[in-house]
Amino acid sequence: MATWSAPGKVFLFGEHAVVYGKPGVAMAIKPRVFVTVRKSRSPTRPKSPYIDECFKRMGVRGSVYVNSQLQSSSGLGSSAAVTVATLSAINDEFGIGRTRDEIAEIAFTIEKKVQNGRASPTDTYVCANGGMVLITGTSKRRLPPQSLQLVVGNTLVPHSTAKMVELVGTLQRKHPDIADPILDAIGAVTLAALHNINNPKVLGQCMDTNNALLEALGVGHPASSKLVLAARASGAYGAKITGAGGGGCIIALCPRRAKSRVAGAIEACEGKAIITTIDTDGARKEKHD
Amino acid sequence: MATWSAPGKVFLFGEHAVVYGKPGVAMAIKPRVFVTVRKSRSPTRPKSPYIDECFKRMGVRGSVYVNSQLQSSSGLGSSAAVTVATLSAINDEFGIGRTRDEIAEIAFTIEKKVQNGRASPTDTYVCANGGMVLITGTSKRRLPPQSLQLVVGNTLVPHSTAKMVELVGTLQRKHPDIADPILDAIGAVTLAALHNINNPKVLGQCMDTNNALLEALGVGHPASSKLVLAARASGAYGAKITGAGGGGCIIALCPRRAKSRVAGAIEACEGKAIITTIDTDGARKEKHD
């Protein structure tokens, strides 16, 4: 029996714009997804196309137990975390010998298959490796980890990443005169943020600007706007949608002692708050009996 | 004794971006400012630098009575309306014979002087001529008037146009990589809006996009964000900051029968609502005894 875990992820900057070759910054966050795999002749496992595909790709059969602290479909990379943790646990339990990079790669092909061709290699890379990552085009560069004090606010409004990516794509095709400069501005904000990574005040302003640009792209939602305003009003340095938008989650960068207050403000606005910070570990072995 | 009136104005699209040569659309709105001027040997008049300057420029002395339904410093062009109406009434009472265009021009030089060099020729032009106007650089073109159903929401948060124009100027100098594409996108949204002037749904979306881009420029304010969200949630096609931002007013484009509801939602969020529409008249003679 092998138990592995993998962290969730947020986009600090640049979601949607990364699809168009602009830079973006993603970060692994607590909480984690835990997956236990056991060799078994009569496999029992949760009905998940991701997990089915993991066993198929690794060419083995077994039982699985999943313990996730990450709400699915909230834009926190839960499917990537489940896939990476499952592959890691299978790899360990059956002594298959894949490297971490290989597992991230296989996880991406699985996400792509299950999500009908639409998947971000960012999610699986960040879940597998942990820490902060700068994405530009197909290249990924690990950044020095920063101890950012974050509060995630889940609007609990279901959203579809594929639909939001399509919506921005439609705007870009129909109105490149509107969409292209917005995507350029998002790229510039991401770079400005990287230059101010140690200055939470400026970093917060960059998040606010990025949020407005995401709303200009059309991926805002009344519920996320409400949580963003509540977070700012209760002391956050800045707040923005994280992930595809159209519902889903927001993140707020907070002074350490304002985190509880910001979380409370989010909960008062019908959101679900998670106080969190960077997870520098990626996929990690929890135990092996 | 001569009584003249002049309308207020809103920016439908493109405020701030017009300063950088992008197109913008402004519109005269009800309510109006009424100014009565009377020849008098012992002039009594309100202590207003605008009105003082009007008499000086026209080279006469007289008494003035102002009845304004426009809150001053709210971004609805009240100083331009007072100046245009005062000049028009002086012109009439003393038989000076200036044309409407000349009055708009003099009013602009007065605004520029009183506001220490910072004034928009848009405000005085729209107040003098009424209707809808497309501004590009120094050129102004009257557009066919549209019967747009608007609700103005005043945040009652005092703001300074000069300060907001300066703030955008600072961003543009320090971060042209961020500001320039945002200004380009605002220009493109204004043109898209003009192509859809008869389609209130699309026009509303353009207003939403324009609002997000204004927030990205840094001229948003929690109070205006709240009114914008309230207007949208209560049935507006779209809503945005109008004018310089950082407080001041918002406008919401509404279905005719949703106007009261939108106004109520704005008032419920501590804003002051004005249900209004285009004023196709500019400076207008009210009576002459």
Interface residues (C-beta under 8 A of the other chain):
Chain A: H175 D177 I178 D180 P181 I182 D184 A185 A188 V189 L191 A192 Q205 D208 T209 A212 L213 E215 A216 G218 G220 P222 S225 K226 L229 R232 A233
Chain B: H175 D177 I178 D180 P181 I182 D184 A185 A188 V189 L191 A192 Q205 D208 T209 A212 L213 E215 A216 G218 G220 P222 S225 K226 L229 R232 A233
